[in-house]
Amino acid sequence: MTETATRTAVRETPDASEQVSATVVGDPAVIGVPTFVAGSIALGLVLIGFVPAASVGASIPIIMTATGIGQVVAAIWAASLAQNAVASVFGTFAGFWLSYAALVLGLTHGWFGVAAQDAVRTQELFLATWLCVIVMLTFFTLRLPLIFTVLFVLVDVALALVLLGTTQSSAGLTKAGGYAVFAFVLVGAYLFCNALSAATGGRGLPMGRAVLR
């Protein structure tokens, strides 16, 4: 997901106008991917029952701060380099993680005036909305290296399983969603290794051919 943004600055000199070209290179993935992975691990542990159901907010300190802020920073960085597609991905995930934190905190503290009997329906609304958005992004990744499509398909699967687990009050389906989260954590870790390898002067890792070319 590394792109190069070239900017041209014009500097006036006593003799004539001198055009100076500067190449700005950056990869927002070095911030966006590890913070995404951290939040995903925390969420996955909650979903598989690592903490009691009553302690669903255990993941919020990581998700609301490290992951949410990390995604925002990566999105702004990508936008500053004119990496519009990358900015869209990180910006969208910033919205997901921050809204998840707001959902959990809001429901557990009664911030939004949602009655207790409507809490499940509220969670279904949240999951269904984000499932639709991430599925749209998945179609976009078909023109990217295969590893990105795999990542987004796994995110889709995790959201679908958790949605089904919520609608059917099935702990088994919810736990399956947690394991799907760990599956895309592994893909995210691979992407992070690829980004760090390139950032430290090494060779990138194989990413696979795009489905659509």
C-alpha positions in Angstrom: 0.0 0.0 0.0 3.0 2.3 -0.3 2.7 5.1 -2.7 5.0 8.1 -3.6 3.7 11.6 -3.6 5.8 14.1 -5.6 5.6 17.7 -4.7 7.3 20.6 -6.6 8.3 23.8 -4.9 9.4 27.0 -6.6 12.2 29.0 -5.0 13.0 32.5 -6.1 16.7 33.4 -6.4 18.3 36.8 -7.3 19.2 35.5 -10.8 16.2 33.5 -11.9 13.3 31.3 -10.7 14.7 27.9 -9.7 12.4 24.9 -9.6 13.2 22.4 -6.9 11.6 19.0 -7.0 11.2 17.0 -3.8 10.0 13.5 -3.6 8.1 12.7 -0.4 7.8 8.9 0.3 5.8 7.4 3.1 3.8 4.3 4.1 1.0 5.0 6.5 0.7 1.2 7.0 3.6 1.3 9.4 1.2 3.0 11.9 -2.2 1.9 10.6 -1.6 -1.8 10.4 -0.1 -2.5 13.9 -2.7 -0.4 15.7 -5.4 -2.2 13.7 -3.9 -5.6 14.8 -3.7 -4.5 18.4 -7.4 -3.6 18.5 -8.3 -6.8 16.6 -6.5 -9.0 19.1 -8.3 -7.2 22.0 -11.7 -7.6 20.3 -11.0 -11.3 19.4 -10.2 -12.1 23.0 -13.4 -10.5 24.2 -15.4 -12.5 21.6 -14.0 -15.8 22.5 -14.8 -15.3 26.2 -11.3 -14.5 27.5 -13.1 -12.0 29.8 -16.6 -12.4 31.3 -19.5 -11.2 29.2 -20.1 -8.5 31.7 -16.6 -7.1 31.1 -17.2 -6.5 27.4 -15.6 -3.0 27.9 -12.2 -4.6 28.6 -11.0 -4.0 25.0 -12.1 -0.3 24.9 -8.8 1.2 26.4 -6.9 -0.3 23.4 -9.5 0.2 20.8 -10.5 3.8 21.6 -7.0 5.1 22.1 -4.3 3.1 20.3 -6.4 1.7 17.5 -8.8 4.6 16.9 -6.1 7.2 17.1 -3.7 5.1 15.0 -6.3 4.7 12.2 -7.0 8.5 12.2 -3.2 9.3 12.0 -2.7 6.8 9.2 -5.7 8.1 7.3 -4.4 11.7 7.6 -0.9 10.7 6.6 -2.2 8.8 3.6 -4.3 11.7 2.5 -1.3 14.1 2.8 0.5 11.8 0.3 -2.5 11.7 -2.0 -2.9 8.0 -1.3 -6.7 8.3 -1.6 -7.5 4.6 -1.5 -5.3 4.0 1.5 -6.8 7.0 3.3 -10.3 5.7 2.6 -9.5 2.3 4.1 -7.8 3.7 7.3 -10.5 6.4 7.6 -13.2 3.8 7.3 -11.7 1.6 10.0 -11.1 4.6 12.2 -14.9 5.1 12.0 -15.5 1.4 12.8 -13.2 1.2 15.8 -14.2 4.6 17.3 -17.9 3.9 16.8 -17.5 0.4 18.4 -16.0 2.1 21.5 -18.9 4.5 21.5 -21.4 1.7 21.2 -19.9 -0.3 24.1 -19.5 2.7 26.4 -22.9 4.1 25.5 -24.8 0.9 26.1 -23.0 0.1 29.4 -23.5 3.6 30.7 -26.9 4.4 29.3 -25.6 7.4 27.3 -27.9 7.1 24.3 -31.2 6.6 25.9 -31.4 3.0 24.6 -33.7 0.9 26.7 -32.3 -2.4 28.0 -34.7 -4.5 25.9 -33.4 -2.7 22.8 -29.7 -3.2 23.4 -29.5 -6.3 21.3 -31.3 -4.7 18.4 -28.9 -1.7 18.7 -25.9 -4.1 18.4 -27.5 -5.7 15.4 -27.9 -2.3 13.7 -24.2 -1.5 14.4 -23.0 -4.9 13.0 -25.3 -4.8 9.9 -24.3 -1.3 9.0 -20.6 -2.0 9.2 -20.9 -5.3 7.5 -22.5 -3.5 4.5 -19.7 -0.9 4.4 -16.8 -3.4 4.7 -18.4 -5.6 2.0 -18.3 -2.6 -0.3 -14.7 -2.1 0.5 -14.0 -5.8 -0.2 -15.2 -5.3 -3.8 -12.8 -2.4 -4.2 -9.8 -4.7 -3.1 -10.3 -7.0 -6.0 -8.0 -4.7 -8.0 -5.4 -4.8 -5.2 -2.9 -7.6 -4.4 -4.7 -10.7 -3.3 -3.6 -10.4 0.4 -5.9 -7.4 0.8 -8.9 -9.2 -0.5 -8.2 -12.1 1.8 -8.0 -9.6 4.7 -11.3 -8.0 3.9 -13.1 -11.2 3.3 -12.1 -12.4 6.7 -13.3 -9.2 8.3 -16.6 -9.8 6.5 -16.8 -13.3 7.8 -16.1 -12.2 11.4 -18.7 -9.4 11.2 -21.3 -11.8 9.8 -20.6 -14.5 12.4 -20.9 -12.0 15.3 -24.1 -10.5 13.8 -25.6 -14.0 13.6 -24.4 -14.8 17.1 -26.1 -11.6 18.3 -29.4 -12.1 16.5 -29.6 -15.8 17.5 -28.1 -15.3 21.0 -25.5 -17.9 20.1 -22.3 -17.9 22.1 -20.9 -20.5 19.7 -21.3 -18.2 16.6 -20.0 -15.2 18.5 -16.9 -17.3 19.5 -16.5 -18.4 15.9 -16.5 -14.7 15.0 -13.7 -14.2 17.5 -11.6 -16.9 15.8 -12.3 -15.3 12.4 -10.9 -12.1 14.0 -7.7 -13.9 14.8 -7.5 -15.1 11.3 -7.4 -11.6 9.9 -5.0 -10.6 12.7 -2.5 -13.1 11.1 -3.0 -11.4 7.7 -2.5 -8.0 9.3 0.7 -9.2 11.0 1.9 -10.3 7.5 1.1 -6.9 6.1 2.9 -5.2 9.0 6.0 -7.4 8.4 5.9 -6.4 4.7 5.6 -2.7 5.5 8.5 -2.8 8.0 10.7 -4.8 5.7 10.3 -2.1 3.0 10.7 0.7 5.5 14.0 -0.7 6.7 15.5 -1.2 3.2 14.5 -4.9 2.8 12.4 -6.6 0.1 8.7 -6.7 0.3 6.9 -9.9 1.0 4.8 -11.7 -1.7 1.3 -10.2 -1.8 -0.4 -12.3 -4.5 -2.0 -11.3 -7.8 -5.1 -9.2 -7.9 -8.4 -10.9 -8.7 -9.2 -8.2 -11.3 -6.5 -6.7 -13.4 
